[in-house]
């Protein structure tokens, strides 16, 4: 399943952050990136911690799938002793697809981050553009979900007693293991990988969300 990639950089000291920002600023125009200092000034007006380091750059136009031109604003900021790209938004109205977002991030990383990281002391976390349901939910939970989907009647969801039993097992296991699978990811997987209709996938997604909330409430109020 295609996902938005993440880029996080953990420095050994704040000095490394200052040096990286300085190098990005110096090299941006070489690769047709444009610094948006006015955006940062406006953003900082609403920040609680105004001394946190943030930079915003407008990417050059680039072609992605279907020869479509895309261009975005990349936001890199300090958060909990780390730097991370916390948002990429399109220059024009609308939203970026997974592949468009990831292509802009890849260009940013390859042109402005990676060449400098080699001389600075950062730990890099750069996630992959695709994740399996096992990666997202955990192998045990994913196995239970696949078992439900493989045997369920896709026109009736989890209403049949046997389908309901498998569904409840999956939900309880997700709760017990504190699975990171969220509603949007579940719905996307059901539709894109398993062929469920949009309506049924969302019915199951909302059921999953409500069930987890109910189990959390039980644990907090009635658990031993």
Secondary structure, DSSP 4 states (H G I P E B T S, - for coil): -B----EEEEESSHHHHHHHHHHHHHHGGGGT-EE-HHHHHHHHTT-SSTTS-EEEEEPPPEE-GGG-EE-EEEEEEEETTEEEEEEEEESSSS---HHHHHHHHHHHIIIIIHHHHTTS-EEEEE--SB--HHHHH-HHHHHHHHHHHHHS-TTTTT-SHHHHHHHHHHHHHHHHTT----HHHHHHHHHHTT---HHHHHHHHHHHHHHHHHHHHHHHHT--
